[in-house]
């Protein structure tokens, strides 16, 4: 079985970016918060692309039938909007080694 690693926490990411760039942790955290706010604001309009990273978009999910995991009873899941993230080709190639 493959060994799994724990995902990086926000604090660990801030530390790593601070060390890599030489900026203070406070400056990196403020930049991170500004990027998150920009992504949320622009994605709300329909879609937002972070060049080299990927694209956030709002999609409409159709109503469907599902099962209650506790009881096994069939239930209808209502239609709803959801945020979708599509990874860029650059990241896919780096991660998958192409």
N, C-alpha and C positions, 0 to 999 in steps of 0.2 A: 504494500500500500504506500502511496506517495505521501511524503511528509508535507503537511500544510503549515503555512506561516500565518501569523496573525496580521491582519491589515494594519497599515500605518495609521496612528491616531492623528488628529488635527495638530496636537502639540508637537508630536514627532515630525510632522511635515513642516511646521513652522520652524523648528530647530534646524532641519536639514536645509531648507531654503535659505535661512539666515546664514548658515555656515557656507553654503555654496556661493552666495552673492556678496557677503560681507555687510549686508544691511542689518539693522537691528531687528530683533524679534518683533518689537512693537510696529516697526514700519512694514515688515512682512505681513503681520496679522492684519493691519489696516488695509493693505493692498488686497489680501485674500478676501476680506469682508467686502471691499468695493467690487471685486470681480463677481462674487456671489450675488450681490445686489444687482449688478448689471445683467447677469445671466437670467435672474428671476424676472426682472423688468422686461427684457427683450423677448424672452421665451413666452411670456404672457401674451405678447402680440402675435405669436404663432410659431416662430422658430428663431434660433440663434446659433451661429457657428463660432466655435473657438478654433481658429485656424491651427491646423496641426494636431488638434486634440479630438474634436468631434463636433457633432451637431445635436442640440437640444430642440425638440419639437413637441407640440401639443397634438395628440391624436385622439380621435373619438373611438371609444371601445363600444362594440355592439352589446346589447342585452344577450344573456346566455343562461343556460341551465347549468347549475353546479350542485355540489353536495355539501351538506353540513358535516364537517369532519367529526364532530362529536356524536351525532346521531345517525349519520349516513342518509338522512332524509334529503330528497331532491328539493332544490329551492331555486327561484329565479334570481339572477344577479342583474341588477339594473344597468342600463347603458350609462356611461360616464366618460369624462375627459381624463386623460392621463398624460404625464410627461414621459417622452421617450428619448433615450440617448443613443446615438449611433456613433461608434468609434471610427476615427479617421483611418484611411488606408495606411498612412505613415505609422501610426501606433500599432495597427494590426501586424504590419510587416516587422516592426521592431520586436514585438512580443513573440510572434510566431516564427521569427528567424528567416523570413524570406528575403 
